[in-house]
Structure formats: structure tokens, C-alpha cells
Amino acid sequence: MNVSFHSPAPRTAVSGSKAHKQSKQHGFEDMELDGDHEDGANGSGVKDPTLHVVTPGEVITQDTAFMRGHGTYIENEKVVSSVAGVVDRVNKLISVRPLHTRYTGEIGDVVVGRITEVAQKRWKVDVSARQDAILMLSSINLPGGVQRRKQESDELQMRSFFMEGDLVVAEVQAFFGDGAYSLHTRSLKYGKLRNGSFITVPPALVQRCKSHFHSLACGVDVILGLNGYIWVSAHVPQNLDEIDTELVYSNKNKEDITPRDRESIARVGSCIRALADEFIFINDTIISFAYEASLQYKLKDMNKKEIMQSIATEATTAVDNMKG
């Protein structure tokens, strides 16, 4: 028996205001697709400039002036998506970032990771990449903020700094020859994480911002790791002068975390999951609106599909209204 395979038919373009409304609901209106895009109905430019999430086999553009990048291929002089993901454009280069993929980092990225191994003068850290990142002993702050070269005594007590299973927030500072990321925690805003909840989302959904450390009005701190790992915790002092440097590597949580704080942490975490479930870009603004929209529901009901969709819809509508 002969079996033949055919490429999937491209999806019909959503036209007019309906497409624009769908795009704004999903938070993609800020993608860098500028005015020289034309609607696919007249045969040139991007097929639908407001639609930024594409599926395999979907035509992205028919304009031959555009070049294909990662996640695309050429078919009948059209740039077609080969994966399901978010359309990225840099000048005339079009690529698609898969929604479900390993983290691909850049120098300066803020990441949240989990210690997987303590090795000689280094820790291995899971950052959702193709291989574990490396945190060198020389790339951390010593307790008390002491500035000196690391000694053999420091190497012997590495597990008193970080041990297997610890969660850390760090910054990508370089790449090794094998492609592994080199991390550092030399600033007091980086280091061991406590007093909170760990959430994972697709890395493509975490929006790049000027800062990835946010304090929400509900008394909860959020660290948005660009690798898709997010930390939601009780509020801690953001002023570096107020941080007790002797407790940077402590394993003890705060003793004064109230039931209200715990509920706020759980509610913010559920809001982030609701946004990720609807493939909406995640930043501090939309998390705040999602939290406000969730207050009408009981915490135990927030994992229901219809409630998660309602929260995501109300949050994106509030963001649209704020932008006018």
C-alpha cells in the first residue's frame, strides 16, 4: 500500500478588526512588525500583520523581499512556518520562536535555575536549556559581602552556599566553548531563593523588560526568568542597604509569612498559569491585572478551565483599555 504525505493547508487569514482584536487579546500588538507590512489579501507583505502566533504550514508572507530564518521554509516563493510559535522579525529576516522549546539565552539574561550538582569549584544549574549552566565559585558573593579571592577553605564549604535542589536567580555572563552558559550572582539582588513558589512557563512567553524583578501591589514579589522559570514570593526589601548580607545563603524561610501572604502567592501563581495557558506574553503589568480579575473567584476554583480563560480575557482587556 502506498502512503503519501502532504503538507498541511495554510489556515485562512483572519481579516480586519477581528484579527486585530484577537491579537490584542493575546498581547502581541507590541511585536516589531512595522507599517511596511501589507495584508495578504492584496498579495504582498505579511499575510496578517496582527497575527503573531502561527502553526506549522501557515504562510507568514508572500513577499519575496523577506528572508527565511529559523522555524521557517520556502514553498512556492512563500515563507512558511515549520513550527508552532511566535513570529519574530529583524529587518527583512523572519523567524519563528517555538512555544515549546529549550531556552536559548543571551548575555545579560536574568534566569531562575535549580542546582543539580556540586562539582569542583562550580555548581551545575538547570535553566531549561539544552545542557546545565555553570555557576563558578569565583562568580558568587561571599557571606557578608567580603571581596577577596576564593580560597581552598571556600571550596570545602561550597554546600553551605548552594546545595543540590536549591533555587537561585542569576545572570548569564558568558558562554563556554561547548555552548553551556556561565552564570554569576555577584550582585546582592541575585542569589538563593526562599519564601515562595516556583512556576514554569514556555520561555517564549516571558517578555523582555528593563527589569525582571517586580514588587506587585498585593505584597508579592515576582522574578520573571527569561528561561521560563518564574519565582513568586513574599515581599523582601529591594533596597540593597536593607538586605542582611549574612543571611544571603540561609535556608530558612521568613517566620512571619501570614496566611494572607500565602494566599496572594498562590493566587499570583495561578494567574501566571492562566496567562501561559492562553499563550499570552507575561510581564508585571498583565500579572497585576490578572490578579485583580481573579479576586472575584475563590482560590480553590482558579484551576478550572473556564475561570482561567475568563481571568486571561479580563486581564488582556484591561491592558488594552490602559493603552487606549
Buried (B, 14 or more C-beta within 10 A) or exposed (E): EEEEEEEEEBBEBBEEEEBBEBBBBBBBBEBEBEEEBBBBEEEBBBBBBBBBBBEBBBBBBBBEEBBBBBBBEEEEEBBBBBBBBBBBBEEEEBBBBBBEBBBBBEEEBBBBBBBBEBEEEBBBBBBBBEBBBBBBBEBBBBBEEEEEEBEEEBEEEBEEBBBEEBBBBBBBBEBEEEEBBBBBBBEEBBBBBBBBBBBBBBBBBBBEBEEBBBBBEBBBBBBBBBBBBBBBBBBEEEEEEEBEBEEBBEEEEEEEBEEEBEEBBBBBBBBBBBBBBBBBBBBBBBBBBBBBBBEEBEEEEBEEEEBBEBBBBBBBBBBBEEEE
